[in-house]
Amino acid sequence: MTNGLPALVPTTDAPVQLTVTPRMHRLAMASLNLYRLRLAYRAA
């Protein structure tokens, strides 16, 4: 999962992103998992 992160984040935002990362990353992962769950549920 972490391999796809650098591609999503612009290189210029790296310093700012690093300061925000822990909480935002967890929130992003949660929403992504929820979205994926919803997709799987709809596909089934």
Chimera marker file (.cmm) of the C-alpha trace (Angstrom):
<marker_set name="trace">
<marker id="1" x="0.000" y="0.000" z="0.000" r="1" g="1" b="0" radius="0.5"/>
<marker id="2" x="2.754" y="2.447" z="0.913" r="1" g="1" b="0" radius="0.5"/>
<marker id="3" x="4.347" y="1.982" z="-2.507" r="1" g="1" b="0" radius="0.5"/>
<marker id="4" x="1.518" y="3.929" z="-4.138" r="1" g="1" b="0" radius="0.5"/>
<marker id="5" x="1.809" y="6.855" z="-1.726" r="1" g="1" b="0" radius="0.5"/>
<marker id="6" x="4.712" y="8.800" z="-3.342" r="1" g="1" b="0" radius="0.5"/>
<marker id="7" x="2.877" y="8.818" z="-6.667" r="1" g="1" b="0" radius="0.5"/>
<marker id="8" x="-0.168" y="10.408" z="-5.031" r="1" g="1" b="0" radius="0.5"/>
<marker id="9" x="1.816" y="13.114" z="-3.245" r="1" g="1" b="0" radius="0.5"/>
<marker id="10" x="3.413" y="15.920" z="-5.296" r="1" g="1" b="0" radius="0.5"/>
<marker id="11" x="7.149" y="16.131" z="-4.577" r="1" g="1" b="0" radius="0.5"/>
<marker id="12" x="6.864" y="19.837" z="-3.707" r="1" g="1" b="0" radius="0.5"/>
<marker id="13" x="4.456" y="19.041" z="-0.876" r="1" g="1" b="0" radius="0.5"/>
<marker id="14" x="6.764" y="16.441" z="0.677" r="1" g="1" b="0" radius="0.5"/>
<marker id="15" x="7.906" y="18.536" z="3.719" r="1" g="1" b="0" radius="0.5"/>
<marker id="16" x="4.358" y="19.620" z="4.544" r="1" g="1" b="0" radius="0.5"/>
<marker id="17" x="3.063" y="16.126" z="3.902" r="1" g="1" b="0" radius="0.5"/>
<marker id="18" x="5.565" y="14.627" z="6.345" r="1" g="1" b="0" radius="0.5"/>
<marker id="19" x="4.359" y="16.853" z="9.183" r="1" g="1" b="0" radius="0.5"/>
<marker id="20" x="0.727" y="15.933" z="8.554" r="1" g="1" b="0" radius="0.5"/>
<marker id="21" x="1.307" y="12.313" z="7.562" r="1" g="1" b="0" radius="0.5"/>
<marker id="22" x="0.499" y="10.139" z="10.649" r="1" g="1" b="0" radius="0.5"/>
<marker id="23" x="-3.067" y="11.302" z="11.262" r="1" g="1" b="0" radius="0.5"/>
<marker id="24" x="-3.941" y="12.063" z="7.649" r="1" g="1" b="0" radius="0.5"/>
<marker id="25" x="-2.497" y="8.764" z="6.451" r="1" g="1" b="0" radius="0.5"/>
<marker id="26" x="-4.594" y="6.831" z="8.949" r="1" g="1" b="0" radius="0.5"/>
<marker id="27" x="-7.694" y="8.772" z="7.923" r="1" g="1" b="0" radius="0.5"/>
<marker id="28" x="-6.963" y="8.205" z="4.241" r="1" g="1" b="0" radius="0.5"/>
<marker id="29" x="-6.438" y="4.480" z="4.800" r="1" g="1" b="0" radius="0.5"/>
<marker id="30" x="-9.706" y="4.228" z="6.730" r="1" g="1" b="0" radius="0.5"/>
<marker id="31" x="-11.706" y="6.000" z="4.032" r="1" g="1" b="0" radius="0.5"/>
<marker id="32" x="-9.992" y="3.951" z="1.325" r="1" g="1" b="0" radius="0.5"/>
<marker id="33" x="-10.803" y="0.697" z="3.119" r="1" g="1" b="0" radius="0.5"/>
<marker id="34" x="-14.407" y="1.809" z="3.539" r="1" g="1" b="0" radius="0.5"/>
<marker id="35" x="-14.615" y="2.725" z="-0.139" r="1" g="1" b="0" radius="0.5"/>
<marker id="36" x="-13.119" y="-0.611" z="-1.172" r="1" g="1" b="0" radius="0.5"/>
<marker id="37" x="-15.515" y="-2.441" z="1.146" r="1" g="1" b="0" radius="0.5"/>
<marker id="38" x="-18.466" y="-0.607" z="-0.395" r="1" g="1" b="0" radius="0.5"/>
<marker id="39" x="-17.222" y="-1.436" z="-3.893" r="1" g="1" b="0" radius="0.5"/>
<marker id="40" x="-16.840" y="-5.112" z="-3.039" r="1" g="1" b="0" radius="0.5"/>
<marker id="41" x="-20.303" y="-5.156" z="-1.475" r="1" g="1" b="0" radius="0.5"/>
<marker id="42" x="-21.821" y="-3.589" z="-4.574" r="1" g="1" b="0" radius="0.5"/>
<marker id="43" x="-19.985" y="-5.992" z="-6.886" r="1" g="1" b="0" radius="0.5"/>
<marker id="44" x="-21.128" y="-9.067" z="-4.945" r="1" g="1" b="0" radius="0.5"/>
<link id1="1" id2="2" r="1" g="1" b="0" radius="0.2"/>
<link id1="2" id2="3" r="1" g="1" b="0" radius="0.2"/>
<link id1="3" id2="4" r="1" g="1" b="0" radius="0.2"/>
<link id1="4" id2="5" r="1" g="1" b="0" radius="0.2"/>
<link id1="5" id2="6" r="1" g="1" b="0" radius="0.2"/>
<link id1="6" id2="7" r="1" g="1" b="0" radius="0.2"/>
<link id1="7" id2="8" r="1" g="1" b="0" radius="0.2"/>
<link id1="8" id2="9" r="1" g="1" b="0" radius="0.2"/>
<link id1="9" id2="10" r="1" g="1" b="0" radius="0.2"/>
<link id1="10" id2="11" r="1" g="1" b="0" radius="0.2"/>
<link id1="11" id2="12" r="1" g="1" b="0" radius="0.2"/>
<link id1="12" id2="13" r="1" g="1" b="0" radius="0.2"/>
<link id1="13" id2="14" r="1" g="1" b="0" radius="0.2"/>
<link id1="14" id2="15" r="1" g="1" b="0" radius="0.2"/>
<link id1="15" id2="16" r="1" g="1" b="0" radius="0.2"/>
<link id1="16" id2="17" r="1" g="1" b="0" radius="0.2"/>
<link id1="17" id2="18" r="1" g="1" b="0" radius="0.2"/>
<link id1="18" id2="19" r="1" g="1" b="0" radius="0.2"/>
<link id1="19" id2="20" r="1" g="1" b="0" radius="0.2"/>
<link id1="20" id2="21" r="1" g="1" b="0" radius="0.2"/>
<link id1="21" id2="22" r="1" g="1" b="0" radius="0.2"/>
<link id1="22" id2="23" r="1" g="1" b="0" radius="0.2"/>
<link id1="23" id2="24" r="1" g="1" b="0" radius="0.2"/>
<link id1="24" id2="25" r="1" g="1" b="0" radius="0.2"/>
<link id1="25" id2="26" r="1" g="1" b="0" radius="0.2"/>
<link id1="26" id2="27" r="1" g="1" b="0" radius="0.2"/>
<link id1="27" id2="28" r="1" g="1" b="0" radius="0.2"/>
<link id1="28" id2="29" r="1" g="1" b="0" radius="0.2"/>
<link id1="29" id2="30" r="1" g="1" b="0" radius="0.2"/>
<link id1="30" id2="31" r="1" g="1" b="0" radius="0.2"/>
<link id1="31" id2="32" r="1" g="1" b="0" radius="0.2"/>
<link id1="32" id2="33" r="1" g="1" b="0" radius="0.2"/>
<link id1="33" id2="34" r="1" g="1" b="0" radius="0.2"/>
<link id1="34" id2="35" r="1" g="1" b="0" radius="0.2"/>
<link id1="35" id2="36" r="1" g="1" b="0" radius="0.2"/>
<link id1="36" id2="37" r="1" g="1" b="0" radius="0.2"/>
<link id1="37" id2="38" r="1" g="1" b="0" radius="0.2"/>
<link id1="38" id2="39" r="1" g="1" b="0" radius="0.2"/>
<link id1="39" id2="40" r="1" g="1" b="0" radius="0.2"/>
<link id1="40" id2="41" r="1" g="1" b="0" radius="0.2"/>
<link id1="41" id2="42" r="1" g="1" b="0" radius="0.2"/>
<link id1="42" id2="43" r="1" g="1" b="0" radius="0.2"/>
<link id1="43" id2="44" r="1" g="1" b="0" radius="0.2"/>
</marker_set>
